[in-house]
Amino acid sequence: MQLNDAPTPHYYLTTSEVAAYLRLKPRKVYDLVSQGLIPCTKVTGKLLFPREVIDLWIMNHLEGDQRSTRAVPPIVAGSQDPLLDWALRESGAGLATLCQGSGDGTRRLLEGDAMVAGMHILDPESGGYNVPGRLGLGGMRDLVILRWARRRQGLLVAPANPRGIQGIADLARPDLRVAHRQPEAGADTLFRWLLQREGLDRARLNLTPHPALTEDDLALSVHQGEADAGLAVEAAARRHDLTFIPLHWECFDLAMRRRSYFEPAVQALMRFAANPRLQAHAEEMHGYDLSGLGRVVFNA
């Protein structure tokens, strides 16, 4: 989105730059900041305005009467992420979680039953992640998707890997029990894609009787010996003292309606996302790349 003929190339705008971008006087920008009406951050006493977030702010105001009057509950639905779970607790944002898979989160977002949906759905054709049309969100005129993290997915196996599992191809062995996720989970989409890439028929695997509904459930299944292996993020393996076999980097994003981005609960989460504590905790958990955290990857 371009609002003037000579946009600054910088991701962060200074006060004078954002004033020129919005065609306002700098004093008016300071007034908006003091009233908490415009998003900004302060670094060493200097106000900075993320350009993409300013664009969201403008579009949110342009929507005007198109907004629904129905209050959206402060719930994060969709897929589970261990780092996001930690950030929600530590930030004090007041967002509850109801994580039952990306598909469930998409429905709740569309129906106004969740403020945010976490998702990591691979598009097998393009190799991209969280494509709105594939998610069934192509018709949302106010959809915004923010990058949370890139995460490393792989096989979780017992400590020291006593069954000698090396990769996806080994899961076809008849002596192995394989934990799996529910069909609407992003991990299940990735799992099926990895199997197809290896030329393996999922129906021939010795799957556990019931799907694991979360990353932690799958990790516990392996930890307790109910399964020999299963696909999940590296952070889940570390948390449950399991051996991890890396396979794939994926994108975990947060989808929401544009107006929801400016809700106090979401703003509290995103402010905490800029806290160095989050990066430090991600490094302790392993398997995270936060270089794109907070970037707008889709803005309808």
ChimeraX attribute file (.defattr): number of C-alpha atoms within 10 A of each C-alpha:
attribute: neighborCount
match mode: 1-to-1
recipient: residues
	/A:1	10
	/A:2	9
	/A:3	12
	/A:4	11
	/A:5	7
	/A:6	9
	/A:7	13
	/A:8	15
	/A:9	8
	/A:10	10
	/A:11	12
	/A:12	19
	/A:13	21
	/A:14	17
	/A:15	20
	/A:16	14
	/A:17	19
	/A:18	22
	/A:19	17
	/A:20	18
	/A:21	20
	/A:22	16
	/A:23	11
	/A:24	13
	/A:25	13
	/A:26	16
	/A:27	12
	/A:28	11
	/A:29	18
	/A:30	15
	/A:31	12
	/A:32	13
	/A:33	16
	/A:34	10
	/A:35	9
	/A:36	10
	/A:37	12
	/A:38	17
	/A:39	17
	/A:40	20
	/A:41	14
	/A:42	9
	/A:43	8
	/A:44	5
	/A:45	7
	/A:46	9
	/A:47	15
	/A:48	18
	/A:49	19
	/A:50	18
	/A:51	22
	/A:52	18
	/A:53	20
	/A:54	19
	/A:55	16
	/A:56	22
	/A:57	18
	/A:58	14
	/A:59	17
	/A:60	19
	/A:61	12
	/A:62	10
	/A:63	13
	/A:64	9
	/A:65	8
	/A:66	9
	/A:67	12
	/A:68	10
	/A:69	7
	/A:70	7
	/A:71	9
	/A:72	16
	/A:73	13
	/A:74	20
	/A:75	22
	/A:76	28
	/A:77	30
	/A:78	30
	/A:79	30
	/A:80	26
	/A:81	23
	/A:82	16
	/A:83	18
	/A:84	19
	/A:85	13
	/A:86	13
	/A:87	19
	/A:88	22
	/A:89	13
	/A:90	13
	/A:91	18
	/A:92	12
	/A:93	19
	/A:94	15
	/A:95	21
	/A:96	16
	/A:97	18
	/A:98	17
	/A:99	20
	/A:100	17
	/A:101	27
	/A:102	25
	/A:103	22
	/A:104	18
	/A:105	28
	/A:106	26
	/A:107	18
	/A:108	20
	/A:109	24
	/A:110	18
	/A:111	10
	/A:112	17
	/A:113	18
	/A:114	26
	/A:115	28
	/A:116	30
	/A:117	30
	/A:118	29
	/A:119	31
	/A:120	28
	/A:121	29
	/A:122	22
	/A:123	16
	/A:124	13
	/A:125	6
	/A:126	8
	/A:127	10
	/A:128	13
	/A:129	19
	/A:130	24
	/A:131	19
	/A:132	19
	/A:133	10
	/A:134	12
	/A:135	17
	/A:136	13
	/A:137	17
	/A:138	12
	/A:139	11
	/A:140	14
	/A:141	12
	/A:142	18
	/A:143	20
	/A:144	22
	/A:145	26
	/A:146	20
	/A:147	21
	/A:148	27
	/A:149	25
	/A:150	19
	/A:151	22
	/A:152	20
	/A:153	25
	/A:154	23
	/A:155	27
	/A:156	32
	/A:157	28
	/A:158	23
	/A:159	15
	/A:160	10
	/A:161	16
	/A:162	10
	/A:163	14
	/A:164	10
	/A:165	19
	/A:166	13
	/A:167	13
	/A:168	20
	/A:169	14
	/A:170	13
	/A:171	24
	/A:172	18
	/A:173	13
	/A:174	10
	/A:175	11
	/A:176	18
	/A:177	21
	/A:178	24
	/A:179	27
	/A:180	27
	/A:181	24
	/A:182	16
	/A:183	15
	/A:184	18
	/A:185	27
	/A:186	25
	/A:187	27
	/A:188	20
	/A:189	18
	/A:190	21
	/A:191	21
	/A:192	16
	/A:193	16
	/A:194	17
	/A:195	16
	/A:196	12
	/A:197	11
	/A:198	11
	/A:199	10
	/A:200	17
	/A:201	11
	/A:202	14
	/A:203	8
	/A:204	11
	/A:205	16
	/A:206	17
	/A:207	18
	/A:208	18
	/A:209	10
	/A:210	10
	/A:211	15
	/A:212	19
	/A:213	19
	/A:214	22
	/A:215	23
	/A:216	20
	/A:217	16
	/A:218	25
	/A:219	29
	/A:220	20
	/A:221	20
	/A:222	24
	/A:223	21
	/A:224	10
	/A:225	12
	/A:226	14
	/A:227	23
	/A:228	24
	/A:229	34
	/A:230	26
	/A:231	27
	/A:232	29
	/A:233	30
	/A:234	25
	/A:235	26
	/A:236	25
	/A:237	31
	/A:238	17
	/A:239	14
	/A:240	16
	/A:241	15
	/A:242	23
	/A:243	19
	/A:244	24
	/A:245	23
	/A:246	18
	/A:247	15
	/A:248	13
	/A:249	15
	/A:250	23
	/A:251	20
	/A:252	24
	/A:253	26
	/A:254	24
	/A:255	30
	/A:256	25
	/A:257	23
	/A:258	22
	/A:259	19
	/A:260	21
	/A:261	22
	/A:262	18
	/A:263	13
	/A:264	13
	/A:265	19
	/A:266	22
	/A:267	15
	/A:268	17
	/A:269	20
	/A:270	19
	/A:271	14
	/A:272	18
	/A:273	20
	/A:274	13
	/A:275	11
	/A:276	10
	/A:277	13
	/A:278	19
	/A:279	17
	/A:280	10
	/A:281	14
	/A:282	20
	/A:283	14
	/A:284	12
	/A:285	17
	/A:286	18
	/A:287	21
	/A:288	24
	/A:289	18
	/A:290	16
	/A:291	12
	/A:292	14
	/A:293	17
	/A:294	21
	/A:295	16
	/A:296	17
	/A:297	16
	/A:298	14
	/A:299	17
	/A:300	15
